[in-house]
Amino acid sequence: MRGAELVDRLAAVEQRIEAACCAAGRPRNEVTLIVVTKFFPACDVRLLAAAGVRDVAESRHQEAVDKRAHCRDLDLTWHFVGGLQSNKAAAVGGWADVVHSVDRGKLLAPLARAAQERSRPLDVLVQVNLDATGPGSPSSADSPHGAVPAGARSGVLPQDALILARRAAATDGLRLRGVMAVAPHGGDAPAAFRALADVAAEVGAAVPGATWVSAGMSGDLEAAIGHGATHVRVGTAVLGNRPPRG
Ligand SMILES: *Cc1c(COP(=O)(O)O)cnc(C)c1O
């Protein structure tokens, strides 16, 4: 049964998060599990909600809109973690509770407009590109379809994150919550997360309340939690291998 399978996998992920928090000397409640449900059907989202999941993430606008419509009755927080085109930003801002992938100033105005239209602030994170932080960041040209997260290779360079963060924080309707990153594919995840922690500290010192560090996925959540992640985005370890995109 799919429901039982998801409950088992969630429990295993929960154990990994607890162990990583323990190893890092951090309380478990400092880390929020976001289950990345992209490519999986709305019925899986419903099963996850029944199993106690409160935060889900999507990476494509239309897919998220359709899925959300089937889950309207559930009390879920919806995160957007995909690459964001300027012409889709306002639409995403219309439904998302948190947008993790703000990586250029051009996105701020449409996101702010969407927040104003729905009359509540939109939580945003600045996505940081960590590709240059580790040795050997191989090209992803040979990666199988779906292996590289949609957000990979996006993001501002670490040295530009603070400027974008300040701009986001100063934008009416947006609430800057912190930073997000994807570790370089095949690279040195701990080194990348250490670099992200430096950026997070800088942004957090400049913008009150910008305390979130969204980092860590199925393969590297322990390293991320060890370096201060407050939000881990886990897909495969909970849901299994992603089906081909429909
Ligand atoms: C797909 C995706 C994830 C989840 O990746 P898994 O390896 O399946 O856990 C996390 N973050 C982003 C930005 C993604 O696109």
The ligand as a Gaussian input file, in Angstrom:
#p B3LYP/6-31G(d) Opt

LIG

0 1
 C       13.835000      17.988000      -6.592000
 C       14.432000      18.925000      -5.637000
 C       14.738000      18.520000      -4.323000
 C       14.546000      17.097000      -3.822000
 O       15.592000      16.284000      -4.297000
 P       15.730000      14.761000      -3.824000
 O       17.122000      14.421000      -4.169000
 O       14.717000      13.972000      -4.582000
 O       15.483000      14.717000      -2.353000
 C       15.255000      19.474000      -3.464000
 N       15.465000      20.752000      -3.861000
 C       15.197000      21.174000      -5.109000
 C       15.453000      22.573000      -5.463000
 C       14.675000      20.268000      -6.034000
 O       14.421000      20.709000      -7.276000

